[in-house]
Amino acid sequence: RTIGDRIGEAKASGNLGNTLKILGQFDEAVVCCQRHLDISQEQGDKVGEARALYNIGNVYHAKGKHLSWSMAQDPGSLPQEVKETLQKASEYYERNLSLVKELGDRAAQGRAYGNLGNTQYLLGNFSEAIAFHKERLAIAKEFGDKAAERRAYSNLGNAHIFLGRFDISAEYYKKTLQLSRQLKDQAVEAQACYSLGNTCTLLQDYERAIEYHLKHLVIAQELGDR
């Protein structure tokens, strides 16, 4: 501010916002991220503007998740305050998405789609969540981003469960499992086995369910995860 560096001030405000978000001070975080947005718009800095929109979305997303955890609600059955917070997150992600499309930034589009999928899932809009996660999946494959691809499969599995499409969920969870083994991520592999065990139970394939739950148990023991 002293040297009149507006872009520097914008970036510093954004960093403050992100840090306050991690500290759980969501309202202060929004103020800082909004300053980042205002200055970026004033300076005609489209990249900064996109980043600020994404960051504000993240603050509302984190606040919504924090509120829903403290109330231990299922996706879709949320108190009004949580719904409004997640809807705000969604709106900022949508604005970010249209701007990064304009800028031709595919990687940023992928991130926006993933987060839109996650907010819609929490709001109980499972069909919309699936559409967004499919877009996320396509971009992850485009970039060869196996970790993002794995997350997309997992999220697609979760959303199909709530639509009662257990067979489709099982297919997505199997892909999650394959990728977690490729990535040598045992914690995620265990999680995928757990999801597959539950899905096989819903499909009344109890033998297979037992196999997956046993695999989950073995990894949990290996990791010493009580």
Salt bridges, closest charged atoms under 4 A:
GLU9 OE2 - ARG1 NE 2.94
GLU9 OE1 - ARG6 NH1 3.13
ASP27 OD1 - LYS63 NZ 3.18
GLU42 OE1 - ARG6 NH2 2.58
GLU102 OE2 - LYS46 NZ 3.93
GLU142 OE2 - ARG106 NH2 2.64
GLU149 OE1 - LYS146 NZ 3.88
GLU171 OE2 - LYS174 NZ 3.51
GLU189 OE2 - ARG181 NE 3.07
